[in-house]
């Protein structure tokens, strides 16, 4: 892009030496700074990794790899929590597609291609599910149970979101196969705590055929 290290460092608020070390592979980079660099380059992290793998992003769809689908299913009925969590995800992860289901029944219909989602293809599954425990219609534990009981969805990582510190619910979700728990509100700090264990920031990259192996 013809941008000098000095200009790039200034754009993203990092020291030039840091940018230089990253460019030559001499320094590990944090999730937060990956986000800063992609924003400074006016592209998505997905597009950066497409270049790294030897491919190229679709010029007609900036910010997304060609052929990407819903990468993250977020199940939450509280609109304030939806706004806060979506903002936090955009700051530390990748601007891939997020679908919000407002209750447990809608989440299951989305995953199993029923009702209003009967047009979806069964193989078009999200790479990660953020699941609130206390949902209308079908509660989060039942949604989790059905996800893990259904072979096509059982391997999808599920992160439980809860405002409660009730160990019974947290232990139950862990026994049922949840990979991690985040106590709400979701913010930069608690997302950063859980992402190294799940590595779900790369799981959100859905590389199409020809771009290279899927990262994650």
C-alpha positions as CSV (number, residue, x, y, z in Angstrom):
1,X,0.0,0.0,0.0
2,X,3.0,2.3,0.0
3,X,2.7,3.2,3.7
4,X,5.9,3.7,5.6
5,X,6.4,2.1,9.0
6,X,6.4,5.6,10.6
7,X,3.0,6.4,9.0
8,X,1.5,3.1,9.9
9,X,2.8,3.4,13.5
10,X,1.2,6.8,13.8
11,X,-2.1,5.7,12.3
12,X,-2.5,2.9,14.9
13,X,-0.9,4.6,17.9
14,X,2.0,2.2,18.1
15,X,5.8,2.8,18.3
16,X,7.7,2.5,15.0
17,X,10.1,-0.1,16.5
18,X,7.1,-2.2,17.5
19,X,5.7,-2.1,14.0
20,X,9.1,-2.9,12.6
21,X,9.6,-5.9,14.9
22,X,6.1,-7.2,13.9
23,X,6.8,-6.8,10.2
24,X,10.1,-8.8,10.4
25,X,8.6,-11.5,12.7
26,X,10.7,-10.6,15.7
27,X,7.8,-9.8,18.0
28,X,4.5,-11.5,18.9
29,X,1.5,-9.2,18.5
30,X,-1.5,-8.9,20.8
31,X,-5.1,-9.3,19.6
32,X,-5.7,-5.7,20.4
33,X,-2.8,-4.5,18.3
34,X,-3.8,-6.8,15.4
35,X,-7.1,-4.9,15.4
36,X,-5.4,-1.5,15.5
37,X,-3.2,-2.5,12.5
38,X,-6.1,-3.8,10.4
39,X,-8.1,-0.6,11.2
40,X,-5.1,1.6,10.2
41,X,-4.9,-0.3,6.9
42,X,-8.6,0.0,6.4
43,X,-9.1,-3.7,6.0
44,X,-10.2,-6.7,8.1
45,X,-8.0,-9.2,9.9
46,X,-9.6,-11.8,7.7
47,X,-8.3,-9.9,4.6
48,X,-4.8,-9.6,6.2
49,X,-4.7,-13.4,6.7
50,X,-5.9,-14.0,3.2
51,X,-2.9,-12.2,1.9
52,X,-0.6,-14.1,4.4
53,X,-2.0,-17.4,3.1
54,X,-1.2,-16.3,-0.5
55,X,-4.7,-15.4,-1.6
56,X,-6.4,-12.1,-1.9
57,X,-9.6,-10.6,-0.6
58,X,-12.6,-10.1,-2.8
59,X,-12.4,-6.4,-4.0
60,X,-16.2,-6.2,-4.2
61,X,-16.7,-7.2,-0.5
62,X,-14.2,-5.3,1.6
63,X,-13.7,-6.7,5.1
64,X,-14.7,-10.2,4.3
65,X,-13.2,-13.2,2.6
66,X,-15.1,-14.3,-0.5
67,X,-17.7,-16.9,0.3
68,X,-17.8,-16.3,4.0
69,X,-21.1,-16.9,5.8
70,X,-22.3,-16.4,9.4
71,X,-19.2,-17.0,11.5
72,X,-20.6,-16.3,14.9
73,X,-24.0,-17.0,16.4
74,X,-24.7,-14.7,19.4
75,X,-27.8,-15.7,21.4
76,X,-29.0,-12.9,23.7
77,X,-32.3,-11.3,24.5
78,X,-31.1,-8.1,26.2
79,X,-30.6,-5.4,23.5
80,X,-28.1,-3.5,25.7
81,X,-26.0,-6.5,26.2
82,X,-26.2,-7.1,22.4
83,X,-24.9,-3.6,21.7
84,X,-22.0,-3.8,24.3
85,X,-20.9,-7.3,23.3
86,X,-21.0,-6.6,19.5
87,X,-18.9,-3.5,20.1
88,X,-16.4,-5.5,22.2
89,X,-16.2,-8.2,19.5
90,X,-15.5,-5.6,16.8
91,X,-12.7,-4.1,18.9
92,X,-10.8,-7.3,19.6
93,X,-11.8,-9.9,17.0
94,X,-12.6,-9.9,13.3
95,X,-15.4,-8.0,11.6
96,X,-16.9,-11.2,10.3
97,X,-20.6,-11.8,10.1
98,X,-22.5,-12.1,13.4
99,X,-26.0,-13.3,13.6
100,X,-28.0,-12.4,16.7
101,X,-30.8,-14.7,17.9
102,X,-33.1,-13.1,20.5
103,X,-34.2,-16.3,22.3
104,X,-33.3,-19.9,22.6
105,X,-36.0,-21.1,20.2
106,X,-34.7,-18.8,17.5
107,X,-31.2,-20.0,18.1
108,X,-32.2,-23.7,17.6
109,X,-34.2,-22.8,14.5
110,X,-31.2,-21.1,13.1
111,X,-28.8,-23.9,13.8
112,X,-31.2,-26.7,12.7
113,X,-32.7,-24.8,9.7
114,X,-36.2,-24.7,10.9
115,X,-39.1,-22.3,10.8
116,X,-38.0,-18.8,9.6
117,X,-34.5,-20.4,8.8
118,X,-35.7,-23.3,6.8
119,X,-34.0,-21.8,3.7
120,X,-30.6,-22.2,5.3
121,X,-28.3,-25.0,4.3
122,X,-27.6,-27.5,7.1
123,X,-23.8,-27.3,6.5
124,X,-23.7,-23.5,6.9
125,X,-22.8,-23.6,10.5
126,X,-21.3,-20.9,12.6
127,X,-17.7,-21.3,13.9
128,X,-18.5,-20.1,17.4
129,X,-21.6,-19.7,19.5
130,X,-21.9,-17.1,22.3
131,X,-24.8,-18.2,24.4
132,X,-26.6,-16.4,27.2
133,X,-27.9,-18.8,29.9
134,X,-31.1,-17.0,30.8
135,X,-33.2,-16.8,27.6
136,X,-36.9,-16.7,26.9
137,X,-38.8,-19.6,25.3
138,X,-35.8,-22.1,25.6
139,X,-33.2,-21.5,28.3
140,X,-29.5,-21.5,27.5
141,X,-28.7,-24.9,29.2
142,X,-31.3,-26.6,27.0
143,X,-30.0,-24.9,23.9
144,X,-26.5,-26.1,24.9
145,X,-27.7,-29.6,25.5
146,X,-29.3,-29.8,22.0
147,X,-26.2,-28.3,20.3
148,X,-24.0,-30.9,21.9
149,X,-26.4,-33.8,21.3
150,X,-26.6,-33.1,17.6
151,X,-23.5,-34.5,15.7
152,X,-23.2,-31.7,13.1
153,X,-23.2,-29.0,15.8
154,X,-21.6,-30.8,18.6
155,X,-18.1,-29.7,17.7
156,X,-18.9,-25.9,17.6
157,X,-17.2,-24.1,20.5
158,X,-19.8,-22.6,22.8
159,X,-19.0,-19.8,25.2
160,X,-21.5,-19.2,27.9
161,X,-22.4,-15.6,28.8
162,X,-24.0,-15.0,32.2
163,X,-24.6,-12.2,34.6
164,X,-24.8,-14.7,37.4
165,X,-22.0,-16.2,39.5
166,X,-24.2,-19.2,40.3
167,X,-21.7,-22.1,40.3
168,X,-24.5,-24.6,39.7
169,X,-25.3,-23.2,36.3
170,X,-21.7,-22.7,35.4
171,X,-20.7,-26.3,36.4
172,X,-23.8,-27.6,34.5
173,X,-22.8,-25.8,31.4
174,X,-19.2,-27.1,31.7
175,X,-20.5,-30.7,32.1
176,X,-22.6,-30.3,29.0
177,X,-19.6,-29.3,26.9
178,X,-19.3,-25.5,27.1
179,X,-15.7,-24.5,26.3
180,X,-15.6,-21.3,28.4
181,X,-17.7,-18.8,30.4
182,X,-17.7,-15.0,30.4
183,X,-19.4,-13.1,33.1
184,X,-21.3,-10.1,31.6
185,X,-20.9,-7.4,30.7
186,X,-18.7,-8.5,27.9
187,X,-15.8,-6.2,27.4
188,X,-12.2,-6.0,26.1
189,X,-10.8,-7.4,29.3
190,X,-12.9,-10.6,29.7
191,X,-12.8,-11.3,26.0
192,X,-9.0,-11.1,26.1
193,X,-8.9,-13.6,29.0
194,X,-10.9,-16.2,27.1
195,X,-9.6,-15.9,23.6
196,X,-6.1,-17.4,24.2
197,X,-7.8,-20.5,25.6
198,X,-10.3,-20.9,22.8
199,X,-8.3,-19.3,20.0
200,X,-11.7,-18.4,18.6
201,X,-10.3,-15.2,17.0
202,X,-8.9,-17.5,14.2
203,X,-11.8,-19.8,14.2
204,X,-13.8,-16.9,12.9
205,X,-11.7,-16.9,9.7
206,X,-13.6,-19.0,7.1
207,X,-11.1,-19.5,4.3
208,X,-12.8,-20.7,1.1
209,X,-11.3,-23.3,-1.2
210,X,-8.2,-22.0,-2.9
211,X,-7.2,-19.5,-0.2
212,X,-5.3,-22.0,1.9
213,X,-5.9,-24.2,4.9
214,X,-8.5,-22.9,7.4
215,X,-6.8,-21.2,10.4
216,X,-7.7,-22.4,13.8
